[in-house]
Amino acid sequence: MTLGFTLVGIITLAGAIGAVVFRQIVHSVLSLALAFTGVAMLYLQLDAQFLGFAQFLVYIGAVTILILFAILLTRNTGPSLSRSPFSNGWASGVLVSAAVFGALAWAIRATPGLAQNAPHEANASVKAIGEALLNHYVIPLEMIALLLTAAMVGAVVIAMNERPSQSFPQPSRQNDVKGS
């Protein structure tokens, strides 16, 4: 392992752990953005430029910002119940994550495909993928853009607080009715 991979791995793990451990949801989302950044950096280190840039654009640039906007638009500004930034169930979370990590590590080590040689490198550059998207797959690309735009507008509409309109008191009609 190289020093760069180790540092990026530590950054990614720190972001992922922070996303799970923090009690404040805004801090969790910012930690999730750090984890997404680490994953994108890992993709770039593995010479998967398209996946790395897509990770930056889609997950960090769109998903994280969308989550932050939704949280900030619907956020309750009331007092916090606890002073601790960590949730109460952190010990059970560590135990469950260790069990899942152990199960995944065992499954990966027991995979018979690990003994095989890696396939030859594909020559798919970012330019080739971009040309394919804009030449052959324009309609699906535009449909996805339309769907994401509709989802963003829907999230903003749902997140808007509906405040009851201030109704002015109606004048009483007792003065209009003449005594009989």
trRosetta pair geometry for C-beta under 8 A, 3 or more apart (Angstrom, degrees):
i j d omega theta_ij theta_ji phi_ij phi_ji
1 5 5.2 -122 -167 81 88 127
1 6 5.6 96 142 -57 122 95
2 5 4.8 96 57 8 82 101
2 6 7.0 -145 95 -5 44 88
3 6 5.6 -57 -149 37 33 113
3 7 6.3 31 155 -18 67 106
4 7 5.9 -56 -147 37 30 108
4 8 6.2 24 158 -13 65 109
4 45 6.5 172 123 -114 119 133
5 8 5.9 -58 -144 42 29 107
5 9 6.0 33 155 -22 65 109
5 42 7.5 72 -136 -119 77 82
5 45 6.2 153 -89 159 82 161
6 9 5.6 -56 -146 37 28 114
6 10 6.4 29 155 -19 64 104
7 10 5.7 -53 -149 34 31 110
7 11 6.4 32 152 -18 65 105
8 11 5.6 -51 -147 36 34 113
8 12 6.3 35 153 -20 65 106
8 38 5.5 148 -180 -153 75 82
8 41 4.7 -144 -138 109 127 124
8 42 5.7 162 136 -68 133 75
8 45 6.7 -162 26 -23 166 145
9 12 5.7 -54 -145 37 30 111
9 13 6.2 26 157 -14 65 107
9 38 7.4 115 -104 -178 18 122
9 42 7.5 79 -75 -87 67 118
10 13 5.9 -56 -143 41 29 108
10 14 6.1 31 156 -21 64 108
11 14 5.8 -56 -145 37 27 111
11 15 6.4 26 156 -17 62 108
11 34 6.6 -123 171 170 86 98
11 37 7.3 -69 141 95 123 100
11 38 4.5 179 102 -94 94 116
11 41 7.5 24 75 45 136 147
12 15 5.9 -57 -150 37 29 110
12 16 6.3 25 155 -16 65 109
12 34 7.9 -175 -111 134 34 76
12 35 5.5 76 -158 -143 62 63
12 37 8.0 -152 -92 79 72 63
12 38 2.8 -170 -77 128 81 146
12 39 6.0 107 -126 -52 125 62
12 41 7.8 -145 -58 52 107 107
12 42 6.8 5 -56 -32 150 124
13 16 5.7 -55 -143 39 33 109
13 17 6.1 30 159 -16 67 107
13 35 8.0 87 -68 -114 9 94
13 38 7.8 -130 -5 148 45 169
14 17 6.0 -55 -143 40 28 108
14 18 6.1 29 156 -19 62 110
14 31 7.8 -118 132 -152 66 99
14 34 6.9 -58 96 129 88 134
15 18 5.7 -57 -145 39 28 112
15 19 6.4 33 155 -25 63 104
15 31 5.0 166 -158 180 60 67
15 32 6.7 127 165 -103 99 12
15 33 7.4 -116 -157 73 128 41
15 34 3.2 -159 -106 97 122 96
15 35 3.3 -167 111 -53 116 67
15 36 7.5 -117 142 10 149 52
15 37 7.2 161 -72 43 167 92
15 38 5.8 -175 23 -2 135 127
16 19 5.7 -50 -150 29 31 114
16 20 6.8 19 155 -10 62 106
16 31 7.5 -173 -52 149 9 101
16 32 7.8 64 -105 -110 46 54
16 35 4.3 101 -61 -112 69 137
17 20 6.0 -64 -154 41 33 104
17 21 5.7 15 159 -11 72 120
17 31 7.7 -96 75 177 48 135
18 21 5.9 -63 -126 44 28 101
18 22 5.6 27 -180 -25 69 112
18 27 7.1 -105 170 151 102 91
18 28 7.1 -176 137 -119 71 48
18 30 8.0 -59 129 89 129 76
18 31 3.1 -147 104 -134 110 144
18 34 6.9 27 54 53 136 134
18 35 7.8 -166 51 -41 94 105
19 22 7.2 -40 -123 25 15 104
19 28 4.9 82 -150 -168 52 75
19 29 7.5 77 -126 -81 91 19
19 31 4.2 -159 -59 100 65 108
19 32 4.1 88 -109 -67 132 77
19 35 6.0 -55 -18 -7 134 138
20 28 7.5 111 -44 -137 14 107
20 93 5.9 164 157 177 121 142
20 97 7.6 70 153 -62 173 143
21 86 5.3 -31 168 -130 91 93
21 87 6.7 -149 -167 19 42 90
21 90 5.7 45 -133 -119 88 114
21 93 7.3 179 -89 93 68 152
22 25 8.0 160 111 -86 104 18
22 27 4.1 -129 175 103 154 116
22 28 4.6 -160 70 -66 111 75
22 31 6.2 158 0 -6 133 142
22 85 5.6 -35 -141 159 76 94
22 86 6.7 -70 -110 -99 31 50
22 87 7.6 56 108 -24 17 87
23 27 7.8 34 57 52 48 128
23 82 6.6 -91 -177 77 167 121
23 84 6.5 99 -15 105 146 73
23 85 5.4 -161 26 -176 99 36
23 86 5.9 53 -32 108 98 3
23 87 5.1 149 -90 -68 80 63
24 27 4.3 73 79 9 103 109
24 28 6.9 -175 93 -11 53 85
24 80 7.9 -43 -86 -111 93 139
24 85 6.2 -44 1 -145 100 84
25 28 5.3 -51 -148 35 39 116
25 29 6.4 39 154 -20 68 101
25 71 5.6 -160 115 -140 121 136
26 29 5.8 -52 -149 35 33 109
26 30 6.5 31 153 -16 64 105
26 68 7.1 69 -133 -130 81 83
26 71 6.1 170 -81 126 75 144
26 72 7.5 67 -98 -70 115 85
26 75 8.0 11 -52 -103 111 140
27 30 5.8 -55 -147 39 33 110
27 31 6.3 34 152 -18 65 106
27 85 6.7 -16 62 -168 170 115
28 31 5.7 -55 -149 38 31 111
28 32 6.3 36 150 -23 64 104
29 32 5.3 -48 -148 33 35 116
29 33 6.6 41 149 -22 63 98
29 64 6.4 138 175 -155 94 81
29 67 5.2 -171 -133 116 128 122
29 68 5.5 162 133 -77 149 78
29 71 6.5 -141 -26 -4 153 155
30 33 5.5 -45 -151 30 36 115
30 34 6.8 41 147 -20 62 99
31 34 5.4 -48 -153 32 39 115
31 35 6.6 40 148 -19 66 100
32 35 5.5 -49 -149 35 37 113
32 36 6.4 39 150 -19 66 102
32 64 6.5 -179 100 -111 102 103
32 67 7.7 -15 76 77 144 160
33 36 5.5 -50 -147 37 34 114
33 37 6.4 39 151 -23 64 103
33 60 5.7 91 -151 -130 86 83
33 64 4.4 85 -90 -145 99 154
34 37 5.5 -50 -149 33 32 115
34 38 6.6 36 151 -20 63 103
35 38 5.6 -51 -151 34 34 113
35 39 6.6 34 151 -18 65 103
36 39 5.7 -53 -149 35 34 111
36 40 6.4 35 152 -19 65 104
36 55 6.4 -177 -180 173 85 96
36 59 4.4 -158 -151 128 134 124
36 60 4.9 174 114 -68 129 84
36 63 7.8 175 -102 70 158 117
36 64 6.4 -133 25 -50 155 128
37 40 5.7 -54 -149 36 32 112
37 41 6.4 32 152 -19 65 105
37 56 7.7 56 -115 -105 64 77
37 60 6.0 74 -71 -91 76 139
38 41 5.6 -54 -148 36 32 111
38 42 6.5 36 151 -21 65 102
39 42 5.5 -50 -151 33 34 114
39 43 6.6 38 150 -19 64 101
39 55 5.8 -142 104 -160 97 148
39 59 7.8 -6 69 76 127 161
40 43 5.6 -50 -152 33 35 113
40 44 6.5 33 150 -17 65 104
40 52 4.9 99 -171 -157 72 68
40 53 7.8 103 -157 -64 111 18
40 55 3.7 -170 -92 99 91 126
40 56 4.9 99 -148 -56 155 77
40 59 7.5 -163 -56 57 112 121
40 60 6.9 -48 -26 -19 148 128
41 44 5.6 -52 -148 37 35 111
41 45 6.4 38 151 -20 65 103
41 52 7.3 83 -84 -141 16 113
42 45 5.6 -53 -149 35 34 112
42 46 6.4 25 154 -13 65 108
43 46 5.8 -64 -149 42 31 106
43 48 4.6 -81 -172 76 85 107
43 49 7.8 145 137 -91 96 14
43 51 4.4 -131 -158 102 139 103
43 52 3.7 -175 98 -73 110 79
43 55 5.8 148 16 -1 148 141
44 47 7.8 42 -178 -77 35 22
44 48 7.3 -99 -78 62 26 63
44 49 6.5 54 -119 -105 71 56
44 52 3.9 93 -59 -127 78 161
48 51 4.2 -4 140 34 115 117
48 52 6.0 134 94 -24 74 90
49 52 5.6 -59 -145 39 31 113
49 53 6.1 22 162 -12 69 108
49 125 7.4 8 53 -158 129 61
49 126 5.1 -74 106 -47 119 116
50 53 6.1 -59 -144 42 27 103
50 54 6.0 27 157 -18 64 111
50 124 7.2 -47 -4 127 144 103
50 125 7.9 142 -44 164 108 29
50 126 5.0 170 -76 -99 83 76
50 129 5.1 49 -111 29 147 163
51 54 5.6 -55 -140 41 29 111
51 55 6.2 37 155 -26 64 104
52 55 5.6 -52 -150 31 28 113
52 56 6.7 27 151 -16 62 103
53 56 5.5 -49 -149 35 37 113
53 57 6.1 26 156 -12 68 108
53 126 6.7 48 23 -120 146 134
54 57 5.9 -58 -139 45 31 104
54 58 5.4 7 172 0 71 117
55 58 6.7 -57 -120 48 18 92
55 59 5.3 -22 -165 26 59 121
55 60 7.0 52 142 -8 66 99
56 59 7.5 -25 -73 52 6 83
56 60 5.3 -36 -153 39 44 125
56 61 6.4 49 145 -21 61 107
57 60 7.4 27 -17 54 7 84
57 61 4.8 -37 -155 32 37 137
57 62 6.9 29 149 -14 60 104
58 61 6.8 23 -21 52 9 92
58 62 5.3 -41 -156 33 40 121
58 63 6.5 36 149 -16 66 104
59 62 7.2 -15 -58 51 8 80
59 63 4.9 -30 -141 34 46 126
59 64 6.5 56 154 -23 59 97
60 63 7.6 4 -34 49 13 86
60 64 5.4 -10 -144 16 38 134
61 64 7.5 63 5 42 10 98
61 65 6.5 -17 174 -4 34 125
62 65 6.3 -69 -142 42 16 104
62 66 6.0 16 162 -19 60 113
62 148 7.2 -24 -170 -169 143 133
63 66 5.7 -57 -145 37 26 112
63 67 6.4 26 157 -18 63 105
64 67 5.7 -53 -148 36 31 110
64 68 6.3 31 153 -18 65 106
65 68 5.6 -52 -146 38 33 113
65 69 6.3 34 155 -19 66 104
66 69 5.8 -53 -146 37 30 110
66 70 6.3 28 155 -17 64 107
66 152 6.5 -105 -116 -110 115 86
66 155 6.4 52 -170 90 101 170
67 70 5.8 -57 -147 38 30 110
67 71 6.2 28 155 -18 65 108
68 71 5.8 -57 -146 38 29 109
68 72 6.1 20 160 -12 66 111
69 72 6.0 -60 -140 43 27 104
69 73 5.9 24 161 -18 65 112
69 155 7.4 88 97 125 111 123
69 156 7.4 -35 143 -90 127 84
69 159 7.4 133 136 78 82 176
70 73 6.0 -58 -141 39 25 108
70 74 6.2 -7 169 10 63 114
70 155 5.5 -68 -87 178 111 117
70 159 5.4 -139 -135 -85 63 138
71 74 6.6 -78 -142 52 22 88
71 75 5.7 49 158 -65 65 101
72 75 5.5 -24 -134 -10 28 125
73 156 7.1 -156 -107 -134 173 59
73 159 3.7 54 108 155 133 126
73 160 6.9 -49 177 -74 123 41
73 161 7.9 -163 168 -27 78 82
74 159 4.9 -103 -47 -144 98 85
74 161 7.8 149 -112 -65 57 85
80 83 7.4 120 104 -83 120 38
86 90 5.4 -8 168 -53 117 142
87 90 5.8 142 71 -53 77 82
87 93 7.6 77 74 -19 122 143
89 92 4.9 -45 -174 44 91 111
89 93 5.7 99 125 -28 86 98
90 93 5.4 -56 -148 38 35 117
90 94 6.4 37 155 -22 68 101
91 94 5.8 -50 -150 33 32 110
91 95 6.5 31 151 -17 63 106
92 95 5.5 -53 -146 38 36 114
92 96 6.2 34 156 -17 68 105
93 96 5.9 -54 -143 39 29 107
93 97 6.1 25 159 -14 65 110
94 97 5.9 -58 -143 41 27 107
94 98 6.2 30 156 -21 64 107
95 98 5.9 -55 -148 35 27 110
95 99 6.6 26 154 -18 62 106
96 99 5.7 -55 -150 36 32 111
96 100 6.4 30 153 -16 67 106
97 100 5.6 -52 -143 39 35 110
97 101 6.1 38 154 -21 66 106
98 101 5.6 -52 -143 38 30 113
98 102 6.3 33 155 -21 63 105
99 102 5.7 -53 -148 35 30 112
99 103 6.4 28 154 -17 64 106
100 103 5.8 -54 -146 38 32 110
100 104 6.2 28 156 -15 66 108
101 104 5.9 -58 -145 40 29 108
101 105 6.1 30 156 -20 65 109
102 105 5.7 -54 -143 37 28 111
102 106 6.3 28 157 -18 63 106
103 106 5.8 -54 -148 37 29 111
103 107 6.3 27 154 -18 64 108
104 107 5.7 -55 -145 38 32 111
104 108 6.2 31 156 -19 66 105
105 108 5.9 -54 -146 36 29 109
105 109 6.3 25 157 -15 64 109
106 109 5.9 -58 -145 40 29 108
106 110 6.1 18 159 -12 66 114
107 110 5.9 -63 -141 43 27 105
107 111 6.8 49 153 -48 61 94
108 111 5.8 -36 -158 -2 34 118
108 114 7.5 88 167 -67 69 131
109 114 7.7 -27 -142 -11 31 163
111 114 5.2 103 86 -25 95 98
112 115 6.6 -41 -179 18 58 109
113 116 5.5 -41 -166 17 60 119
123 128 7.6 78 125 -4 74 162
124 128 5.5 -127 -151 80 57 129
124 129 5.9 66 173 -55 102 98
125 128 4.8 98 51 6 75 99
125 129 7.1 -142 94 -1 40 87
126 129 5.8 -56 -147 40 33 110
126 130 6.1 35 154 -20 66 109
127 130 5.7 -56 -145 38 28 112
127 131 6.3 27 157 -17 64 106
128 131 5.9 -53 -145 37 30 109
128 132 6.4 31 154 -19 63 106
129 132 5.7 -55 -149 37 32 111
129 133 6.3 31 153 -19 65 106
130 133 5.7 -54 -146 36 31 111
130 134 6.2 10 163 -2 66 112
131 134 6.2 -66 -139 49 27 97
131 135 5.6 8 167 -5 68 121
132 135 6.3 -65 -128 47 22 97
132 136 5.4 -31 -165 34 65 114
132 137 6.3 32 143 9 75 109
133 136 7.7 -42 -82 54 10 74
133 137 5.2 -54 -134 67 45 109
133 138 7.6 103 154 -78 53 49
133 141 5.5 93 -178 -76 94 142
134 137 7.9 -8 -24 60 17 71
134 138 6.2 48 -158 -87 37 90
134 141 7.5 -42 -85 33 48 168
135 138 7.2 -88 145 -41 2 101
137 140 5.0 -44 -174 47 91 110
137 141 5.6 99 124 -28 87 101
138 141 5.7 -63 -148 40 28 113
138 142 6.2 24 158 -16 67 109
139 142 5.9 -56 -144 39 29 107
139 143 6.3 30 156 -20 64 107
140 143 5.5 -54 -144 37 34 114
140 144 6.4 36 157 -20 66 103
141 144 5.9 -53 -151 34 30 110
141 145 6.5 30 150 -18 63 106
142 145 5.5 -51 -147 37 36 114
142 146 6.3 38 153 -20 66 104
143 146 5.7 -52 -147 37 32 112
143 147 6.3 34 153 -20 64 106
144 147 5.6 -53 -146 37 32 113
144 148 6.3 30 156 -16 66 106
145 148 5.9 -55 -146 39 29 108
145 149 6.3 31 154 -19 63 107
146 149 5.7 -55 -147 37 30 112
146 150 6.3 30 155 -17 64 106
147 150 5.8 -55 -148 37 30 110
147 151 6.4 31 153 -19 64 106
148 151 5.5 -52 -146 36 33 113
148 152 6.4 36 153 -21 65 103
149 152 5.7 -52 -148 34 32 111
149 153 6.4 29 155 -14 65 105
150 153 5.8 -54 -145 40 32 108
150 154 6.1 34 154 -19 65 109
151 154 5.6 -55 -145 40 30 113
151 155 6.3 33 155 -22 64 104
152 155 5.8 -52 -147 33 30 111
152 156 6.6 27 154 -16 63 104
153 156 5.9 -55 -150 37 32 109
153 157 6.3 31 153 -19 66 107
154 157 5.7 -54 -144 37 32 110
154 158 6.2 29 158 -16 66 107
155 158 5.9 -55 -144 40 29 108
155 159 6.0 25 157 -18 64 114
156 159 5.7 -61 -141 41 28 110
156 160 6.6 42 156 -38 63 96
157 160 6.0 -42 -153 11 31 113
171 175 8.0 -50 160 31 108 119
172 175 6.9 100 93 -1 86 87
173 176 4.8 -47 -166 35 73 119
173 177 6.3 67 138 -21 86 98
174 177 6.2 -59 -149 37 34 103
